[in-house]
Amino acid sequence: MKDTEKVFDRIAEAFGKARRRPWPDTVRFLERFGEGVEVGLDLGCGAGRNIKPLLKIARRVYA
């Protein structure tokens, strides 16, 4: 596990920069719910790229 942590620490900055935008499929999926969702939950949130699309539909978002 420590090796995995070291590798991720080494690549985290580049990984985050390469994945700043949410995937179009994720945005389309969230848009199907419409606005007014009470709570949005981003499990495995990584760099947080899905927070903005979640905030468009949910009153509260947990990541």
C-alpha atoms as an extended CHARMM CRD file, in Angstrom:
* protein
*
        63  EXT
         1         1  MET       CA              0.0000000000        0.0000000000        0.0000000000  PROA      1               0.0000000000
         2         2  LYS       CA              2.8520000000        2.3860000000        0.7520000000  PROA      2               0.0000000000
         3         3  ASP       CA              4.2050000000        1.9010000000       -2.7720000000  PROA      3               0.0000000000
         4         4  THR       CA              0.8250000000        2.8540000000       -4.2410000000  PROA      4               0.0000000000
         5         5  GLU       CA              0.7020000000        5.9440000000       -2.0540000000  PROA      5               0.0000000000
         6         6  LYS       CA              4.1950000000        6.9890000000       -3.1480000000  PROA      6               0.0000000000
         7         7  VAL       CA              3.3250000000        6.5440000000       -6.8220000000  PROA      7               0.0000000000
         8         8  PHE       CA              0.1340000000        8.5570000000       -6.4920000000  PROA      8               0.0000000000
         9         9  ASP       CA              1.9440000000       11.3090000000       -4.5960000000  PROA      9               0.0000000000
        10        10  ARG       CA              4.4080000000       11.4830000000       -7.4840000000  PROA      10              0.0000000000
        11        11  ILE       CA              1.7580000000       11.6790000000      -10.2400000000  PROA      11              0.0000000000
        12        12  ALA       CA             -1.0590000000       13.4990000000       -8.4030000000  PROA      12              0.0000000000
        13        13  GLU       CA             -0.3970000000       16.9760000000       -9.7880000000  PROA      13              0.0000000000
        14        14  ALA       CA             -0.2150000000       15.8460000000      -13.4280000000  PROA      14              0.0000000000
        15        15  PHE       CA             -3.1970000000       13.5230000000      -12.9410000000  PROA      15              0.0000000000
        16        16  GLY       CA             -5.2890000000       16.3740000000      -11.5400000000  PROA      16              0.0000000000
        17        17  LYS       CA             -4.3630000000       18.7580000000      -14.3560000000  PROA      17              0.0000000000
        18        18  ALA       CA             -5.2000000000       16.1880000000      -17.0250000000  PROA      18              0.0000000000
        19        19  ARG       CA             -8.6350000000       15.5250000000      -15.5480000000  PROA      19              0.0000000000
        20        20  ARG       CA            -10.0500000000       18.9330000000      -14.6730000000  PROA      20              0.0000000000
        21        21  ARG       CA            -13.2320000000       18.6840000000      -16.7250000000  PROA      21              0.0000000000
        22        22  PRO       CA            -16.0220000000       16.2270000000      -16.0130000000  PROA      22              0.0000000000
        23        23  TRP       CA            -16.6720000000       13.5620000000      -18.6080000000  PROA      23              0.0000000000
        24        24  PRO       CA            -19.5350000000       14.4650000000      -20.9730000000  PROA      24              0.0000000000
        25        25  ASP       CA            -21.3000000000       11.1840000000      -20.1170000000  PROA      25              0.0000000000
        26        26  THR       CA            -21.2400000000       12.1170000000      -16.4350000000  PROA      26              0.0000000000
        27        27  VAL       CA            -22.7270000000       15.5450000000      -17.1450000000  PROA      27              0.0000000000
        28        28  ARG       CA            -25.4910000000       14.0300000000      -19.3050000000  PROA      28              0.0000000000
        29        29  PHE       CA            -26.2650000000       11.4720000000      -16.5950000000  PROA      29              0.0000000000
        30        30  LEU       CA            -26.5760000000       14.1750000000      -13.9270000000  PROA      30              0.0000000000
        31        31  GLU       CA            -28.6990000000       16.4060000000      -16.1710000000  PROA      31              0.0000000000
        32        32  ARG       CA            -31.2800000000       13.6120000000      -16.4280000000  PROA      32              0.0000000000
        33        33  PHE       CA            -32.1840000000       14.2520000000      -12.7820000000  PROA      33              0.0000000000
        34        34  GLY       CA            -33.0000000000       17.9160000000      -13.3460000000  PROA      34              0.0000000000
        35        35  GLU       CA            -32.6070000000       20.5920000000      -10.7070000000  PROA      35              0.0000000000
        36        36  GLY       CA            -33.8710000000       20.3640000000       -7.1640000000  PROA      36              0.0000000000
        37        37  VAL       CA            -32.0760000000       17.2370000000       -5.9950000000  PROA      37              0.0000000000
        38        38  GLU       CA            -31.6240000000       17.5470000000       -2.2350000000  PROA      38              0.0000000000
        39        39  VAL       CA            -28.1780000000       15.9230000000       -1.8620000000  PROA      39              0.0000000000
        40        40  GLY       CA            -25.4120000000       15.0480000000       -4.3170000000  PROA      40              0.0000000000
        41        41  LEU       CA            -22.6660000000       12.6250000000       -3.3250000000  PROA      41              0.0000000000
        42        42  ASP       CA            -19.3720000000       12.2160000000       -5.1650000000  PROA      42              0.0000000000
        43        43  LEU       CA            -17.7650000000        8.9700000000       -4.0320000000  PROA      43              0.0000000000
        44        44  GLY       CA            -14.2210000000        8.5410000000       -5.2160000000  PROA      44              0.0000000000
        45        45  CYS       CA            -14.0830000000       12.2700000000       -5.8610000000  PROA      45              0.0000000000
        46        46  GLY       CA            -10.4440000000       12.4060000000       -6.9910000000  PROA      46              0.0000000000
        47        47  ALA       CA             -9.6500000000       15.9770000000       -8.0010000000  PROA      47              0.0000000000
        48        48  GLY       CA            -13.2940000000       17.0510000000       -7.6680000000  PROA      48              0.0000000000
        49        49  ARG       CA            -14.0590000000       17.4950000000      -11.3490000000  PROA      49              0.0000000000
        50        50  ASN       CA            -17.7150000000       16.4740000000      -10.9050000000  PROA      50              0.0000000000
        51        51  ILE       CA            -18.5020000000       18.9770000000       -8.1540000000  PROA      51              0.0000000000
        52        52  LYS       CA            -19.6460000000       21.7920000000      -10.4780000000  PROA      52              0.0000000000
        53        53  PRO       CA            -22.1120000000       19.6140000000      -12.4220000000  PROA      53              0.0000000000
        54        54  LEU       CA            -23.4320000000       18.2440000000       -9.1190000000  PROA      54              0.0000000000
        55        55  LEU       CA            -23.8910000000       21.7520000000       -7.7370000000  PROA      55              0.0000000000
        56        56  LYS       CA            -26.0930000000       22.6060000000      -10.7260000000  PROA      56              0.0000000000
        57        57  ILE       CA            -28.6630000000       19.9850000000       -9.7180000000  PROA      57              0.0000000000
        58        58  ALA       CA            -28.2410000000       19.4710000000       -5.9610000000  PROA      58              0.0000000000
        59        59  ARG       CA            -28.8340000000       21.7710000000       -3.0210000000  PROA      59              0.0000000000
        60        60  ARG       CA            -25.9730000000       20.1850000000       -1.0490000000  PROA      60              0.0000000000
        61        61  VAL       CA            -22.9720000000       18.2270000000       -2.3150000000  PROA      61              0.0000000000
        62        62  TYR       CA            -20.6750000000       15.9790000000       -0.3070000000  PROA      62              0.0000000000
        63        63  ALA       CA            -17.3560000000       14.8080000000       -1.7180000000  PROA      63              0.0000000000
